[in-house]
Amino acid sequence: MSKQEHLERSLNRLVEIIAASNPVGRNVVMETYQAVEAMVFDNSPTPKIAYVGGGALEIEWLVGGRSLTISCSPEEGIEAWATDANGDLLFEGEPLPIERFLSSTWKNQGLKLLKSMSRELRNQSFDVPLVSILAD
């Protein structure tokens, strides 16, 4: 899936959230979109975007038990954290305005983790016999 397709899906999801009458401000929507845009790349894992209350949106990538979460809040700004498959914290970044988040260490660490997750997805083998694949 291309980066543009990821962005379009993410934007459509944000529009759905707003249409559902959740009290999400335009600034939070735009910051969430900028955060997703900064993190996705061709063939990256697809994020989930959800309304989490208080006018905040949360973006989460989950692959193989590892997760990367970015929270976009009207009061707090952008906050990022990641956990490994055991639920142990890999990193946690303090809340930042979107402009600082886009050039932050936390964004770069998150992007590195997403690239690792993407490789994991591409290298997964499925226990489906070749004969059944060829029969389809």
N, CA, C and O of each residue as an XYZ file, in Angstrom:
544
protein
N       0.843     -1.173      0.000
C       0.000      0.000      0.000
C       0.892      1.242      0.000
O       1.867      1.311      0.748
N       0.562      2.198     -0.824
C       1.402      3.395     -0.946
C       1.149      4.364      0.208
O       0.139      4.286      0.907
N       2.094      5.272      0.379
C       1.957      6.291      1.425
C       0.700      7.115      1.192
O      -0.014      7.442      2.140
N       0.429      7.446     -0.045
C      -0.760      8.239     -0.365
C      -2.036      7.494      0.026
O      -2.971      8.103      0.546
N      -2.085      6.187     -0.216
C      -3.261      5.404      0.179
C      -3.431      5.392      1.698
O      -4.551      5.489      2.201
N      -2.309      5.273      2.432
C      -2.361      5.340      3.897
C      -2.942      6.677      4.344
O      -3.808      6.729      5.219
N      -2.459      7.751      3.738
C      -2.923      9.079      4.126
C      -4.407      9.256      3.828
O      -5.146      9.817      4.636
N      -4.835      8.779      2.673
C      -6.244      8.899      2.311
C      -7.123      8.108      3.269
O      -8.174      8.591      3.690
N      -6.697      6.886      3.618
C      -7.454      6.081      4.579
C      -7.526      6.783      5.931
O      -8.581      6.836      6.564
N      -6.396      7.315      6.359
C      -6.350      7.992      7.656
C      -7.246      9.220      7.661
O      -7.974      9.452      8.626
N      -7.201     10.001      6.605
C      -8.039     11.198      6.527
C      -9.515     10.811      6.512
O     -10.332     11.448      7.176
N      -9.855      9.771      5.761
C     -11.248      9.319      5.732
C     -11.705      8.879      7.118
O     -12.840      9.146      7.513
N     -10.827      8.208      7.853
C     -11.161      7.769      9.214
C     -11.380      8.982     10.120
O     -12.297      8.986     10.942
N     -10.554      9.993      9.973
C     -10.735     11.204     10.777
C     -12.066     11.876     10.465
O     -12.751     12.349     11.372
N     -12.429     11.918      9.205
C     -13.707     12.510      8.810
C     -14.857     11.717      9.436
O     -15.835     12.306      9.895
N     -14.746     10.374      9.458
C     -15.774      9.538     10.089
C     -15.901      9.862     11.576
O     -17.008      9.945     12.108
N     -14.770     10.041     12.234
C     -14.778     10.342     13.665
C     -15.500     11.656     13.926
O     -16.326     11.750     14.834
N     -15.187     12.658     13.133
C     -15.837     13.959     13.311
C     -17.325     13.849     13.004
O     -18.151     14.432     13.707
N     -17.668     13.107     11.960
C     -19.071     12.954     11.581
C     -19.872     12.251     12.673
O     -21.088     12.426     12.760
N     -19.205     11.462     13.501
C     -19.890     10.753     14.591
C     -20.164     11.673     15.776
O     -20.569     11.204     16.839
N     -19.951     12.968     15.608
C     -20.243     13.994     16.615
C     -19.370     13.922     17.858
O     -19.770     14.399     18.920
N     -18.204     13.342     17.746
C     -17.266     13.408     18.856
C     -16.683     14.812     18.887
O     -16.441     15.405     17.836
N     -16.457     15.346     20.074
C     -15.976     16.725     20.173
C     -14.474     16.854     19.887
O     -13.680     17.152     20.780
N     -14.112     16.626     18.640
C     -12.711     16.737     18.230
C     -12.559     18.032     17.447
O     -13.245     18.255     16.449
N     -11.658     18.874     17.910
C     -11.437     20.142     17.230
C     -10.624     19.991     15.956
O      -9.904     19.011     15.767
N     -10.753     20.977     15.094
C     -10.030     20.964     13.812
C      -8.514     20.888     14.027
O      -7.822     20.201     13.276
N      -7.992     21.587     15.047
C      -6.548     21.538     15.301
C      -6.079     20.126     15.590
O      -5.046     19.696     15.077
N      -6.837     19.394     16.416
C      -6.458     18.010     16.748
C      -6.499     17.149     15.493
O      -5.617     16.316     15.284
N      -7.510     17.343     14.661
C      -7.604     16.568     13.418
C      -6.394     16.852     12.525
O      -5.780     15.927     11.992
N      -6.059     18.116     12.366
C      -4.929     18.470     11.498
C      -3.606     17.967     12.074
O      -2.753     17.498     11.321
N      -3.418     18.054     13.390
C      -2.192     17.556     14.003
C      -2.101     16.043     13.888
O      -1.020     15.501     13.657
N      -3.220     15.363     14.047
C      -3.231     13.903     13.889
C      -2.853     13.545     12.461
O      -2.053     12.639     12.231
N      -3.422     14.251     11.519
C      -3.104     13.997     10.109
C      -1.609     14.225      9.844
O      -0.974     13.429      9.153
N      -1.053     15.304     10.389
C       0.380     15.583     10.195
C       1.234     14.485     10.833
O       2.253     14.088     10.270
N       0.826     13.997     11.997
C       1.581     12.936     12.660
C       1.543     11.648     11.838
O       2.565     10.981     11.678
N       0.365     11.298     11.317
C       0.254     10.098     10.475
C       1.096     10.277      9.223
O       1.821      9.365      8.828
N       1.007     11.434      8.602
C       1.769     11.704      7.382
C       3.268     11.555      7.626
O       3.987     11.053      6.763
N       3.742     11.984      8.785
C       5.171     11.902      9.111
C       5.624     10.474      9.378
O       6.812     10.171      9.264
N       4.697      9.595      9.731
C       5.074      8.248     10.157
C       4.876      7.180      9.091
O       5.545      6.148      9.143
N       3.991      7.383      8.135
C       3.730      6.314      7.169
C       4.702      6.380      5.998
O       5.219      7.441      5.650
N       4.928      5.239      5.416
C       5.784      5.093      4.253
C       5.211      3.943      3.439
O       4.353      3.210      3.929
N       5.667      3.776      2.217
C       5.147      2.691      1.391
C       5.304      1.370      2.120
O       6.378      1.065      2.640
N       4.236      0.586      2.158
C       4.186     -0.730      2.797
C       4.329     -0.685      4.317
O       4.682     -1.692      4.931
N       4.063      0.459      4.926
C       4.115      0.520      6.391
C       2.861     -0.134      6.967
O       1.840     -0.238      6.288
N       2.944     -0.577      8.231
C       1.735     -1.121      8.859
C       0.638     -0.059      8.880
O       0.927      1.135      8.950
N      -0.599     -0.489      8.821
C      -1.731      0.435      8.828
C      -2.090      0.795     10.264
O      -2.275     -0.095     11.093
N      -2.190      2.084     10.570
C      -2.538      2.481     11.936
C      -4.046      2.443     12.177
O      -4.846      2.529     11.245
N      -4.408      2.313     13.448
C      -5.789      2.520     13.865
C      -5.848      3.934     14.426
O      -4.922      4.372     15.109
N      -6.923      4.643     14.143
C      -7.116      5.983     14.694
C      -8.439      5.961     15.442
O      -9.470      5.568     14.896
N      -8.396      6.391     16.706
C      -9.602      6.319     17.525
C      -9.764      7.580     18.365
O      -8.786      8.219     18.753
N     -11.006      7.920     18.634
C     -11.328      8.983     19.578
C     -11.188      8.391     20.970
O     -11.743      7.328     21.249
N     -10.448      9.071     21.856
C     -10.203      8.521     23.195
C     -10.765      9.409     24.307
O     -10.429      9.215     25.475
N     -11.603     10.366     23.967
C     -12.215     11.229     24.978
C     -11.454     12.527     25.156
O     -10.289     12.639     24.774
N     -12.110     13.485     25.728
C     -11.484     14.778     25.998
C     -11.039     15.525     24.768
O     -10.157     16.380     24.849
N     -11.635     15.218     23.619
C     -11.252     15.890     22.381
C      -9.963     15.358     21.777
O      -9.413     15.976     20.866
N      -9.467     14.215     22.268
C      -8.185     13.665     21.809
C      -8.382     12.495     20.848
O      -9.367     11.758     20.915
N      -7.417     12.357     19.964
C      -7.361     11.219     19.045
C      -6.087     10.440     19.329
O      -5.083     11.002     19.768
N      -6.142      9.139     19.074
C      -4.977      8.294     19.287
C      -4.735      7.469     18.037
O      -5.659      6.904     17.452
N      -3.477      7.412     17.644
C      -3.050      6.619     16.496
C      -2.269      5.451     17.069
O      -1.394      5.649     17.911
N      -2.573      4.222     16.621
C      -1.833      3.071     17.135
C      -1.473      2.122     16.004
O      -2.299      1.778     15.159
N      -0.217      1.713     16.019
C       0.263      0.656     15.142
C       0.552     -0.535     16.045
O       1.238     -0.384     17.056
N       0.043     -1.721     15.699
C       0.238     -2.914     16.508
C       0.640     -4.057     15.587
O      -0.126     -4.454     14.709
N       1.851     -4.586     15.791
C       2.353     -5.692     14.978
C       3.121     -6.634     15.889
O       4.037     -6.211     16.593
N       2.753     -7.904     15.878
C       3.486     -8.908     16.634
C       3.567     -8.607     18.123
O       4.550     -8.958     18.776
N       2.551     -7.966     18.659
C       2.548     -7.628     20.072
C       3.228     -6.306     20.403
O       2.991     -5.740     21.471
N       4.064     -5.812     19.507
C       4.686     -4.493     19.738
C       3.707     -3.415     19.297
O       2.941     -3.596     18.350
N       3.749     -2.290     20.003
C       2.853     -1.212     19.598
C       3.566      0.131     19.667
O       4.469      0.351     20.474
N       3.125      1.006     18.795
C       3.539      2.404     18.796
C       2.254      3.212     18.859
O       1.346      3.019     18.050
N       2.186      4.116     19.825
C       0.985      4.925     20.007
C       1.371      6.397     20.005
O       2.346      6.802     20.637
N       0.585      7.186     19.281
C       0.734      8.637     19.278
C      -0.615      9.214     19.675
O      -1.639      8.914     19.062
N      -0.599     10.039     20.702
C      -1.819     10.668     21.189
C      -1.794     12.148     20.819
O      -0.791     12.832     21.021
N      -2.901     12.627     20.280
C      -3.031     14.034     19.886
C      -4.157     14.640     20.713
O      -5.327     14.298     20.544
N      -3.781     15.547     21.613
C      -4.732     16.123     22.559
C      -4.758     17.635     22.425
O      -3.721     18.254     22.186
N      -5.937     18.240     22.578
C      -6.002     19.701     22.465
C      -5.207     20.406     23.564
O      -4.685     21.497     23.338
N      -5.108     19.801     24.746
C      -4.374     20.435     25.851
C      -2.906     20.022     25.892
O      -2.038     20.844     26.183
N      -2.628     18.763     25.603
C      -1.289     18.212     25.785
C      -0.398     18.313     24.549
O       0.826     18.316     24.683
N      -0.966     18.395     23.370
C      -0.176     18.332     22.146
C      -0.005     16.883     21.712
O      -0.916     16.069     21.865
N       1.163     16.567     21.172
C       1.443     15.233     20.641
C       2.343     14.489     21.623
O       3.354     15.018     22.085
N       1.956     13.260     21.929
C       2.732     12.424     22.849
C       2.894     11.057     22.191
O       1.967     10.561     21.552
N       4.069     10.449     22.346
C       4.323      9.149     21.722
C       4.917      8.182     22.736
O       5.677      8.576     23.621
N       4.558      6.905     22.594
C       5.171      5.861     23.402
C       5.086      4.542     22.644
O       4.264      4.382     21.743
N       5.944      3.602     23.021
C       5.974      2.295     22.373
C       6.216      1.224     23.421
O       6.906      1.449     24.415
N       5.631      0.045     23.181
C       5.839     -1.095     24.061
C       6.269     -2.299     23.236
O       5.951     -2.411     22.052
N       7.005     -3.203     23.896
C       7.398     -4.438     23.222
C       6.306     -5.488     23.401
O       5.257     -5.206     23.980
N       6.554     -6.692     22.905
C       5.550     -7.751     22.946
C       5.178     -8.159     24.372
O       4.103     -8.720     24.585
N       6.040     -7.892     25.346
C       5.746     -8.204     26.752
C       5.014     -7.073     27.458
O       4.670     -7.201     28.633
N       4.772     -5.978     26.768
C       4.111     -4.828     27.359
C       5.064     -3.872     28.055
O       4.632     -2.896     28.669
N       6.380     -4.151     27.960
C       7.373     -3.261     28.573
C       7.572     -2.026     27.707
O       7.581     -2.109     26.479
N       7.730     -0.901     28.350
C       7.901      0.369     27.661
C       9.238      0.413     26.931
O      10.288      0.195     27.536
N       9.200      0.695     25.626
C      10.419      0.871     24.835
C      10.890      2.314     24.909
O      12.080      2.583     25.076
N       9.946      3.236     24.784
C      10.235      4.655     24.960
C       8.940      5.401     25.197
O       7.855      4.923     24.862
N       9.072      6.575     25.778
C       7.930      7.446     26.010
C       8.404      8.879     25.877
O       9.369      9.289     26.522
N       7.725      9.633     25.044
C       8.100     11.026     24.837
C       7.144     11.966     25.529
O       5.944     11.707     25.611
N       7.684     13.055     26.024
C       6.837     14.051     26.675
C       5.978     14.747     25.621
O       6.355     14.805     24.451
N       4.820     15.274     26.033
C       3.956     15.983     25.085
C       4.673     17.175     24.450
O       5.352     17.945     25.130
N       4.508     17.310     23.145
C       5.145     18.395     22.390
C       4.135     19.027     21.436
O       3.188     18.362     21.017
N       4.320     20.287     21.090
C       3.531     20.856     19.988
C       3.898     20.115     18.698
O       5.003     19.586     18.577
N       2.993     20.077     17.758
C       3.211     19.303     16.525
C       4.512     19.682     15.828
O       5.207     18.805     15.316
N       4.853     20.956     15.796
C       6.067     21.392     15.096
C       7.313     20.756     15.717
O       8.224     20.345     14.999
N       7.351     20.675     17.038
C       8.500     20.069     17.726
C       8.466     18.555     17.613
O       9.513     17.918     17.508
N       7.257     17.965     17.634
C       7.144     16.517     17.504
C       7.722     16.044     16.172
O       8.424     15.034     16.123
N       7.429     16.771     15.095
C       7.846     16.344     13.756
C       9.361     16.263     13.612
O       9.854     15.547     12.740
N      10.110     16.980     14.446
C      11.576     16.914     14.378
C      12.176     16.274     15.638
O      13.373     16.407     15.893
N      11.351     15.587     16.414
C      11.796     15.052     17.702
C      12.457     13.676     17.591
O      12.291     12.958     16.605
N      13.193     13.346     18.614
C      13.779     12.015     18.757
C      12.678     10.968     18.830
O      12.825      9.871     18.293
N      11.561     11.308     19.502
C      10.464     10.350     19.669
C       9.871      9.974     18.314
O       9.562      8.807     18.073
N       9.715     10.943     17.446
C       9.192     10.640     16.109
C      10.162      9.743     15.368
O       9.745      8.782     14.721
N      11.455     10.041     15.453
C      12.461      9.234     14.763
C      12.525      7.817     15.325
O      12.671      6.861     14.565
N      12.418      7.669     16.643
C      12.401      6.327     17.237
C      11.155      5.570     16.801
O      11.223      4.374     16.514
N      10.023      6.254     16.750
C       8.790      5.624     16.299
C       8.875      5.162     14.863
O       8.419      4.069     14.528
N       9.455      5.990     14.012
C       9.610      5.630     12.608
C      10.518      4.412     12.449
O      10.244      3.530     11.635
N      11.587      4.367     13.221
C      12.490      3.211     13.199
C      11.741      1.943     13.630
O      11.909      0.884     13.024
N      10.917      2.052     14.672
C      10.127      0.914     15.122
C       9.137      0.474     14.052
O       8.971     -0.724     13.822
N       8.480      1.423     13.397
C       7.531      1.076     12.330
C       8.221      0.353     11.183
O       7.658     -0.583     10.614
N       9.422      0.771     10.841
C      10.156      0.097      9.764
C      10.481     -1.336     10.164
O      10.427     -2.242      9.332
N      10.817     -1.543     11.424
C      11.063     -2.891     11.934
C       9.783     -3.724     11.876
O       9.811     -4.891     11.486
N       8.656     -3.112     12.269
C       7.372     -3.810     12.206
C       7.019     -4.181     10.773
O       6.492     -5.264     10.518
N       7.309     -3.286      9.842
C       7.019     -3.532      8.435
C       7.818     -4.722      7.917
O       7.288     -5.569      7.198
N       9.103     -4.779      8.289
C       9.929     -5.929      7.889
C       9.361     -7.216      8.470
O       9.338     -8.250      7.801
N       8.906     -7.150      9.712
C       8.323     -8.324     10.363
C       7.099     -8.811      9.597
O       6.925    -10.014      9.404
N       6.251     -7.882      9.161
C       5.059     -8.259      8.391
C       5.440     -8.898      7.060
O       4.852     -9.901      6.657
N       6.418     -8.318      6.386
C       6.837     -8.847      5.082
C       7.482    -10.221      5.206
O       7.405    -11.031      4.282
N       8.124    -10.487      6.356
C       8.837    -11.748      6.521
C       8.010    -12.839      7.179
O       8.507    -13.945      7.390
N       6.759    -12.547      7.506
C       5.921    -13.567      8.124
C       5.643    -14.666      7.121
O       5.363    -14.411      5.950
N       5.727    -15.888      7.601
C       5.336    -17.005      6.738
C       3.980    -17.490      7.221
O       3.688    -17.465      8.417
N       3.184    -17.914      6.315
C       1.859    -18.395      6.648
C       1.858    -19.904      6.491
O       2.411    -20.437      5.529
N       1.237    -20.588      7.436
C       1.214    -22.044      7.407
C       0.111    -22.545      6.482
O      -0.798    -23.256      6.910
N       0.202    -22.172      5.231
C      -0.745    -22.626      4.217
C       0.045    -23.424      3.198
O       0.979    -22.897      2.594
N      -0.309    -24.681      2.996
C       0.439    -25.499      2.024
C       0.391    -24.881      0.636
O      -0.638    -24.357      0.208
N       1.519    -24.949     -0.061
C       1.620    -24.411     -1.413
C       0.578    -25.025     -2.332
O       0.059    -24.345     -3.218
N       0.264    -26.308     -2.133
C      -0.715    -26.984     -2.975
C      -2.074    -26.284     -2.884
O      -2.759    -26.133     -3.896
N      -2.469    -25.857     -1.680
C      -3.786    -25.216     -1.553
C      -3.774    -23.824     -2.174
O      -4.805    -23.358     -2.660
N      -2.626    -23.156     -2.164
C      -2.538    -21.848     -2.803
C      -2.655    -22.018     -4.307
O      -3.368    -21.266     -4.971
N      -1.953    -23.008     -4.844
C      -1.978    -23.224     -6.300
C      -3.327    -23.711     -6.769
O      -3.694    -23.488     -7.923
N      -4.087    -24.381     -5.892
C      -5.391    -24.918     -6.270
C      -6.437    -23.826     -6.435
O      -7.444    -24.029     -7.114
N      -6.209    -22.670     -5.820
C      -7.205    -21.586     -5.900
C      -7.247    -20.916     -7.216
O      -8.037    -19.992     -7.413
